Amino acid sequence: MAETNLLSQQELDLKQSIKERLAQLLREEEIKWFQRAKTKELLEGDDNTKFFSDGGQWKKKENKNF
């Protein structure tokens, strides 16, 4: 509609409101996936670090690929 006709002020405001809501939803989704990835990494561990429950210290694994 905006391509063929001029939009009224009310329509422009609605368009802007929808754009802002979409941007907010995209940010929330990005945060959700980031948090999910962090949780998965903590549960599965990674190749370089491991969490030891004794005092909650992060310790490097020794690299024995020589």
C-alpha beads as a LAMMPS data file, in Angstrom:
LAMMPS data file: protein, C-alpha beads

66 atoms
65 bonds

1 atom types
1 bond types

-500.0 500.0 xlo xhi
-500.0 500.0 ylo yhi
-500.0 500.0 zlo zhi

Masses

1 110.0

Atoms # bond

1 1 1 0.000 0.000 0.000
2 1 1 2.852 2.370 0.883
3 1 1 4.378 1.803 -2.559
4 1 1 1.333 3.072 -4.441
5 1 1 -0.309 5.570 -2.056
6 1 1 0.820 8.041 0.556
7 1 1 0.230 6.775 4.045
8 1 1 -1.705 8.760 6.614
9 1 1 0.002 9.805 9.837
10 1 1 -1.866 7.077 11.684
11 1 1 -0.619 4.459 9.208
12 1 1 2.948 5.792 9.457
13 1 1 2.772 5.589 13.249
14 1 1 1.448 2.028 13.062
15 1 1 4.204 1.071 10.625
16 1 1 6.860 2.496 12.966
17 1 1 5.309 0.756 15.961
18 1 1 5.334 -2.580 14.132
19 1 1 8.977 -2.087 13.101
20 1 1 9.961 -1.380 16.710
21 1 1 8.060 -4.439 17.967
22 1 1 9.718 -6.628 15.345
23 1 1 13.163 -5.336 16.348
24 1 1 12.352 -6.080 20.009
25 1 1 11.214 -9.623 19.197
26 1 1 14.348 -10.260 17.148
27 1 1 16.554 -9.077 20.042
28 1 1 14.665 -11.328 22.467
29 1 1 15.048 -14.305 20.137
30 1 1 18.769 -13.638 19.725
31 1 1 19.189 -13.499 23.516
32 1 1 17.218 -16.744 23.909
33 1 1 19.453 -18.584 21.423
34 1 1 22.610 -17.121 22.973
35 1 1 21.539 -18.294 26.444
36 1 1 20.586 -21.705 25.074
37 1 1 24.003 -22.081 23.455
38 1 1 25.742 -21.119 26.708
39 1 1 23.671 -23.658 28.650
40 1 1 24.426 -26.389 26.126
41 1 1 28.139 -25.570 26.273
42 1 1 28.144 -25.742 30.064
43 1 1 26.256 -29.039 30.112
44 1 1 28.381 -30.701 27.438
45 1 1 31.653 -28.968 28.232
46 1 1 34.091 -27.939 25.551
47 1 1 37.534 -29.142 24.521
48 1 1 39.542 -26.377 26.192
49 1 1 38.056 -25.916 29.647
50 1 1 36.226 -27.911 32.259
51 1 1 34.366 -26.737 35.315
52 1 1 35.369 -28.500 38.491
53 1 1 32.920 -28.275 41.376
54 1 1 35.690 -27.980 43.984
55 1 1 35.429 -24.279 44.665
56 1 1 33.967 -23.458 41.277
57 1 1 37.275 -22.894 39.532
58 1 1 37.691 -23.049 35.765
59 1 1 40.805 -25.029 34.885
60 1 1 42.464 -25.583 31.539
61 1 1 42.796 -29.136 30.339
62 1 1 46.271 -30.156 29.308
63 1 1 46.668 -30.376 25.578
64 1 1 48.122 -33.819 24.872
65 1 1 48.003 -33.636 21.071
66 1 1 51.799 -33.515 20.636

Bonds

1 1 1 2
2 1 2 3
3 1 3 4
4 1 4 5
5 1 5 6
6 1 6 7
7 1 7 8
8 1 8 9
9 1 9 10
10 1 10 11
11 1 11 12
12 1 12 13
13 1 13 14
14 1 14 15
15 1 15 16
16 1 16 17
17 1 17 18
18 1 18 19
19 1 19 20
20 1 20 21
21 1 21 22
22 1 22 23
23 1 23 24
24 1 24 25
25 1 25 26
26 1 26 27
27 1 27 28
28 1 28 29
29 1 29 30
30 1 30 31
31 1 31 32
32 1 32 33
33 1 33 34
34 1 34 35
35 1 35 36
36 1 36 37
37 1 37 38
38 1 38 39
39 1 39 40
40 1 40 41
41 1 41 42
42 1 42 43
43 1 43 44
44 1 44 45
45 1 45 46
46 1 46 47
47 1 47 48
48 1 48 49
49 1 49 50
50 1 50 51
51 1 51 52
52 1 52 53
53 1 53 54
54 1 54 55
55 1 55 56
56 1 56 57
57 1 57 58
58 1 58 59
59 1 59 60
60 1 60 61
61 1 61 62
62 1 62 63
63 1 63 64
64 1 64 65
65 1 65 66
